[in-house]
Amino acid sequence: MVTIRAVQHHMTAWRGLVLLLLLLPGIASAQDTPTKRDTAVAKLNTGQQIRISGEAMNRLIGKAGVALNDTLDFAQDDAVRRIPVQSIDTLWTRGRATTTGMVIGGVAGALLGAYGGAVVSIACEYDCGSEGGTVVAVSALGMATGAAVGALIGAAIPKWKRRYP
């Protein structure tokens, strides 16, 4: 026979397990923070434009130098200074919005192509064959063209990309 006390004990054990499972990702990420920061700093290229900030420093924008012995050479204007890697709270690199432009252009091109395909299907009535095939074909062409144009436009737009945290 199951008693109320046994059920309460069982429920308490389940609550503890659920709480532990909810806390594990946070504990794991807190332990990986220095590793993630070190990895992000190690991936920097010499001369790459970066933006860093930390507890003991304001936001700095400059160029990355060599990362050696837990310090990062940081060039700003004509001065180079060594920043302790562990003092970096945020790290951003300067890149291009190529992927964003490609996605936006592809979606816009697909929508315009689908609309154009529907118009062509309606306009040619029975002479053009399959209406669905026309819409799909023109939509695919529009998506490809839009993605290419969007990627070219995005490549011209500078964008900060967050690398840490």
Backbone torsions as a table, in degrees:
resi	resn	phi	psi	omega
1	MET	NA	133.3	-178.9
2	VAL	-87.2	128.0	179.4
3	THR	-97.2	164.7	178.2
4	ILE	-63.4	-37.9	-179.7
5	ARG	-63.7	-38.3	179.1
6	ALA	-66.7	-40.6	178.3
7	VAL	-65.7	-43.0	179.0
8	GLN	-62.6	-41.8	178.6
9	HIS	-63.1	-42.1	178.5
10	HIS	-62.9	-43.3	179.5
11	MET	-66.2	-37.9	178.4
12	THR	-64.4	-40.7	178.0
13	ALA	-63.2	-41.9	178.7
14	TRP	-65.3	-41.9	177.9
15	ARG	-60.7	-42.5	178.4
16	GLY	-62.3	-41.2	179.1
17	LEU	-65.0	-43.9	178.8
18	VAL	-63.0	-43.6	178.4
19	LEU	-61.4	-43.2	178.2
20	LEU	-61.5	-43.4	179.2
21	LEU	-64.7	-34.1	178.2
22	LEU	-72.5	-31.8	-178.0
23	LEU	-85.2	-22.3	-176.7
24	LEU	-56.7	-45.9	179.6
25	PRO	-60.4	-38.9	178.7
26	GLY	-66.0	-40.6	178.8
27	ILE	-66.1	-43.8	-179.8
28	ALA	-64.2	-42.0	-179.0
29	SER	-70.2	-33.0	177.7
30	ALA	-65.7	-35.1	179.4
31	GLN	-75.8	-28.4	-178.7
32	ASP	-84.9	-7.7	-174.0
33	THR	-55.1	-51.2	178.0
34	PRO	-61.0	-37.0	179.1
35	THR	-64.7	-43.6	178.7
36	LYS	-63.1	-41.2	179.5
37	ARG	-64.8	-45.7	-179.9
38	ASP	-61.9	-39.7	178.6
39	THR	-65.2	-43.6	179.9
40	ALA	-63.0	-41.5	179.0
41	VAL	-67.7	-39.4	-179.3
42	ALA	-65.0	-27.1	-178.9
43	LYS	-81.3	-6.5	-179.8
44	LEU	-68.6	143.6	175.2
45	ASN	-97.3	142.9	177.5
46	THR	-60.5	129.5	-179.4
47	GLY	90.3	-5.6	179.9
48	GLN	-71.3	135.7	179.5
49	GLN	-74.4	128.7	-178.1
50	ILE	-133.0	162.9	174.3
51	ARG	-131.5	123.4	-179.2
52	ILE	-128.5	155.6	171.4
53	SER	-149.2	160.8	-179.9
54	GLY	-157.8	175.9	-177.7
55	GLU	-63.2	-40.0	-176.5
56	ALA	-95.1	7.1	-178.7
57	MET	-142.5	152.3	173.2
58	ASN	-76.6	177.6	175.8
59	ARG	-66.8	128.8	-180.0
60	LEU	-118.7	137.4	176.0
61	ILE	-121.4	127.0	-178.9
62	GLY	-170.7	-153.3	-177.9
63	LYS	-117.5	141.2	179.5
64	ALA	-75.3	143.0	173.5
65	GLY	-113.8	-147.6	-178.8
66	VAL	-82.8	136.3	173.4
67	ALA	-98.1	115.8	-175.0
68	LEU	-147.7	136.4	177.3
69	ASN	52.8	48.6	177.3
70	ASP	63.3	22.7	173.2
71	THR	-130.8	154.9	177.3
72	LEU	-120.0	124.7	173.5
73	ASP	-72.7	128.7	-175.5
74	PHE	-127.5	118.5	-178.9
75	ALA	-100.5	126.9	177.8
76	GLN	-137.1	123.5	-172.3
77	ASP	57.4	-121.4	179.8
78	ASP	-104.2	2.3	-177.5
79	ALA	-102.2	145.5	174.8
80	VAL	-121.0	131.3	177.7
81	ARG	-133.7	157.9	-179.7
82	ARG	-97.7	125.0	179.2
83	ILE	-106.9	125.3	174.3
84	PRO	-63.3	128.9	-176.3
85	VAL	-59.7	-38.9	-177.8
86	GLN	-67.9	-14.1	178.6
87	SER	-87.3	-4.0	-179.2
88	ILE	-83.7	119.9	178.0
89	ASP	-94.5	-35.8	178.5
90	THR	-135.9	147.1	-179.9
91	LEU	-140.3	124.6	178.3
92	TRP	-125.3	146.8	173.9
93	THR	-118.7	152.8	179.6
94	ARG	-88.2	128.4	179.1
95	GLY	-138.8	-157.2	-179.5
96	ARG	-123.6	155.2	-178.5
97	ALA	-92.6	37.5	-176.5
98	THR	-61.6	-49.1	-178.2
99	THR	-65.0	-43.4	178.6
100	THR	-60.3	-45.4	178.4
101	GLY	-62.9	-38.2	179.9
102	MET	-65.6	-43.4	-179.7
103	VAL	-65.9	-47.7	-179.7
104	ILE	-63.5	-44.3	178.6
105	GLY	-63.6	-39.7	179.0
106	GLY	-64.4	-44.0	178.6
107	VAL	-65.1	-47.0	179.8
108	ALA	-62.4	-42.2	179.0
109	GLY	-64.6	-38.8	178.4
110	ALA	-65.0	-42.6	179.4
111	LEU	-65.8	-44.8	177.9
112	LEU	-65.9	-37.7	178.0
113	GLY	-66.1	-40.0	177.7
114	ALA	-64.1	-41.8	177.4
115	TYR	-63.2	-45.8	178.8
116	GLY	-63.0	-39.4	177.6
117	GLY	-64.8	-38.7	177.8
118	ALA	-65.6	-41.4	178.5
119	VAL	-63.3	-43.4	179.3
120	VAL	-63.9	-41.8	179.4
121	SER	-61.5	-42.3	-179.4
122	ILE	-69.5	-39.1	-176.0
123	ALA	-68.1	-35.1	-175.0
124	CYS	-95.0	-3.2	174.8
125	GLU	51.8	-106.4	-172.1
126	TYR	-103.0	-2.6	-174.4
127	ASP	-82.7	-20.1	-169.5
128	CYS	-95.5	-5.2	-178.3
129	GLY	92.2	-140.0	-174.7
130	SER	-69.9	124.1	178.2
131	GLU	-67.9	-43.3	-179.6
132	GLY	-61.8	-40.1	179.3
133	GLY	-63.6	-38.1	179.1
134	THR	-65.9	-45.6	-179.2
135	VAL	-62.2	-45.4	-178.8
136	VAL	-65.1	-44.2	-178.4
137	ALA	-64.0	-46.6	-178.9
138	VAL	-69.3	-35.2	177.1
139	SER	-64.2	-43.0	178.7
140	ALA	-65.0	-41.6	177.3
141	LEU	-63.2	-42.8	178.0
142	GLY	-63.1	-40.2	179.4
143	MET	-64.0	-45.1	-179.5
144	ALA	-64.1	-44.7	179.3
145	THR	-65.4	-44.9	179.2
146	GLY	-62.4	-40.2	178.7
147	ALA	-64.4	-41.3	179.5
148	ALA	-65.2	-46.0	179.7
149	VAL	-66.2	-42.0	179.0
150	GLY	-62.4	-39.4	178.0
151	ALA	-64.6	-40.5	178.1
152	LEU	-64.8	-42.7	178.3
153	ILE	-66.4	-45.3	179.9
154	GLY	-61.7	-33.4	179.3
155	ALA	-64.7	-22.4	-179.7
156	ALA	-88.1	-7.7	-175.9
157	ILE	-104.3	117.3	177.3
158	PRO	-72.3	149.0	-176.5
159	LYS	-150.8	136.6	174.3
160	TRP	-80.6	134.4	178.9
161	LYS	-118.8	123.5	-177.7
162	ARG	-75.3	126.8	-178.4
163	ARG	-109.5	-28.9	177.5
164	TYR	-152.7	138.9	-5.9
165	PRO	-76.8	NA	NA
